Amino acid sequence: MADEQTYFRTVVKIEILGTEPYAGDITDISEDITDGMFSGMELKRKVIEVDEAVMSELLVAQGSDPSFLIQVADGTYDPSGWLG
């Protein structure tokens, strides 16, 4: 029997300061606070171990197909569900 996969949910809280409201998205944050016109820092990080059922629900809530991280029943990795 194969070992069960471990899944983690990491929640990161970031503070961003600037002369205007921050309108960027998650893909912009690092560049905007490193090389842009904003200052930022990590305020809090929380890591929670979750089981496969919870991870599946979290992935769906984010708009991702659970097969993005969760292996199929026979233990093989099948990304076909999320590639298109």
Secondary structure per residue as TSV (DSSP state, phi and psi in degrees):
chain	resnum	aa	ss	phi	psi
A	1	M	-	360.0	132.4
A	2	A	-	-73.8	150.3
A	3	D	-	-64.4	146.5
A	4	E	-	-74.9	143.0
A	5	Q	-	-72.2	143.1
A	6	T	-	-99.4	137.4
A	7	Y	E	-121.8	145.2
A	8	F	E	-132.5	141.6
A	9	R	E	-109.1	122.4
A	10	T	E	-116.4	123.6
A	11	V	E	-111.6	124.5
A	12	V	E	-119.1	127.7
A	13	K	E	-105.2	124.5
A	14	I	E	-121.3	135.4
A	15	E	E	-99.9	131.9
A	16	I	E	-123.3	126.7
A	17	L	E	-115.0	141.9
A	18	G	-	-168.4	-177.4
A	19	T	S	-89.0	0.5
A	20	E	S	-148.8	162.0
A	21	P	-	-60.0	142.7
A	22	Y	-	-78.0	123.5
A	23	A	-	-111.8	-3.0
A	24	G	-	-69.6	170.1
A	25	D	-	-112.6	-173.2
A	26	I	T	-58.5	-31.4
A	27	T	T	-75.0	-16.4
A	28	D	T	-96.7	-21.5
A	29	I	H	-54.0	-53.2
A	30	S	H	-59.2	-48.3
A	31	E	H	-65.2	-41.4
A	32	D	H	-64.9	-33.5
A	33	I	H	-91.4	-13.7
A	34	T	H	-93.6	-47.4
A	35	D	T	-119.9	-1.5
A	36	G	S	-101.5	-157.1
A	37	M	S	-98.6	22.6
A	38	F	-	-125.7	154.1
A	39	S	E	-110.8	146.1
A	40	G	E	-157.3	157.7
A	41	M	E	-156.0	154.4
A	42	E	E	-76.9	127.6
A	43	L	E	-95.8	-35.8
A	44	K	E	-156.9	145.8
A	45	R	E	-136.6	130.0
A	46	K	E	-129.2	126.5
A	47	V	E	-114.1	127.2
A	48	I	E	-126.7	126.9
A	49	E	E	-78.2	132.8
A	50	V	E	-128.2	156.8
A	51	D	-	-85.6	175.7
A	52	E	H	-61.3	-39.0
A	53	A	H	-64.1	-44.7
A	54	V	H	-66.1	-42.4
A	55	M	H	-60.2	-40.9
A	56	S	H	-59.5	-45.5
A	57	E	H	-63.4	-41.7
A	58	L	H	-64.5	-41.0
A	59	L	H	-64.0	-43.5
A	60	V	H	-62.1	-42.5
A	61	A	H	-61.4	-29.9
A	62	Q	T	-85.6	-3.4
A	63	G	T	86.9	15.0
A	64	S	-	-102.2	148.2
A	65	D	-	-74.4	131.1
A	66	P	G	-54.3	-26.8
A	67	S	G	-67.5	-8.0
A	68	F	G	-58.4	-38.3
A	69	L	T	-121.0	-22.8
A	70	I	S	-98.0	128.9
A	71	Q	-	-72.0	154.4
A	72	V	-	-74.7	168.5
A	73	A	T	-55.4	-32.8
A	74	D	T	-83.3	4.8
A	75	G	S	89.5	0.4
A	76	T	-	-90.9	156.1
A	77	Y	-	-93.6	126.8
A	78	D	-	-130.2	94.6
A	79	P	G	-80.5	3.9
A	80	S	G	-59.0	-27.2
A	81	G	G	-70.5	-20.2
A	82	W	T	-118.0	-1.3
A	83	L	-	-86.4	-7.9
A	84	G	-	148.2	360.0
